C-alpha cells in the first residue's frame, strides 16, 4: 500500500524557515513525480510545488516562487520542501502526494503555523 508520512511542521514567526519531509513507501518512489499540496483553514486544498521523478524539473505556485524549494532523495525515498521567508498566508496543513498535480494518495499532513 502507498504510504506517505509528512513531518517537520511547526510554529514559526514570519520570516522564519522550516524543512518538511515526506517519507514514502509502498511504491516505486524513484519512478514517480511528486507534489506538495497545502490546505489553509477554511479553504480548499492548494497545489504548492512539484518535482519530476528524476528531479530535473521543479514547479511552484507563484506565491511561493523564490521562497520554497522542493527536492527529493531517492536513496532515502524521501521528498522535501524547504520553506523560507514564511508569512502568515503560508499557514496550513502541508501534504505530499504522488504525481505532478497530486493524486488520491496523500499523507496525513504536517501543520505549519506562521504567527
C-alpha angles and dihedrals in degrees: 000000000000111000126185120179118187124198142160101074124132148131115306136168122246109280092029131121139232135179117217123201132198117197110205129200141155096052140054101280094185091057097052134079111226137208142193119223127182135197122205120205110284094002137104120261114277127206108234111174144343141195132201121244092255092044092235094121134040131185133198140186108249094246092064100035109128093014104062127052125194119203141157141211112211093190090058097036087232134138121203138198118194110202117197133174091016122197134192092264089065091067113120146086113299120212133185120217142177119263133031091275096034125251142214089292112090133154125233091269135232123248120239116189121183111193 
